[in-house]
Amino acid sequence: MKKTFNLDHPKIKVPRVVDSVKHEIRKFLKKERKKPLPSDTKYWGFDCRCGQSEEAAAVVELPLLMETIDDLVANNVMTIYVEITAKAVKVEDSPR
């Protein structure tokens, strides 16, 4: 998912637009997690980037993605770029 969200809407207030952006992100993550895993992997991991534009986007951990969006909105940023890439993660069995 590579998408630029515009938070400026003539009829809808910014907090509601931010809620719809977060909802769309959660919906995308749910859809990606339902996909079948390759045989040698354990779960889906996600590489995330977020920022004001594609060029200014920084790498963000998935648990901090929503907080990063809130920080951008608090700094009066009206355009948010979000990039989420799914990757299958293989967990090595640890000897016990």
Stockholm file with secondary structure:
# STOCKHOLM 1.0

chainA/1-96         MKKTFNLDHPKIKVPRVVDSVKHEIRKFLKKERKKPLPSDTKYWGFDCRCGQSEEAAAVVELPLLMETIDDLVANNVMTIYVEITAKAVKVEDSPR
#=GR chainA/1-96 SS CEEEEECCCSSSCHHHHHHHHHHHHHHHHHHHHTSCCCTTCCEEEEEEEEESSTTTCEEECGGGHHHHHHHHHHTTCCEEEEEEEEEEECCCCCCC
#=GC SS_cons        CEEEEECCCSSSCHHHHHHHHHHHHHHHHHHHHTSCCCTTCCEEEEEEEEESSTTTCEEECGGGHHHHHHHHHHTTCCEEEEEEEEEEECCCCCCC
//
